């Protein structure tokens, strides 16, 4: 995390912070189901802007399906507390799951900004 960011949750595998301006949450590292549950619990205790919640996931890797499910719960929490939610640079597994569960349909209050494309490897 940058020096201007406030750390909300720190673990050797991942870190949750808030931008210096306070308008964006940043989640980075390798997140499994247990870690995702801790992140969700931490976020439930945060005061959220009623207009826009922003989440930057550029440095996040989701390690299992349960972590993806908890991240969907986190985004639902953000949507319940804010008018709009922007998720930047989401891992492809999360973006695909949000699409599959119908959270991106119609005039959704959820916007994915530049979701990442996972690159396959060849032998």
Secondary structure, DSSP 4 states (H G I P E B T S, - for coil): --TTSEEEEE-SSEEEEE-TTSS-EEEEEEE-HHHHHHHHHHHHTS---SSEEEEE-TTEEE-SHHHHHHHHHHHHHHHHHSSEEEEES--HHHHHHHHHTTTTSTT-SEEEESPPPPPP---
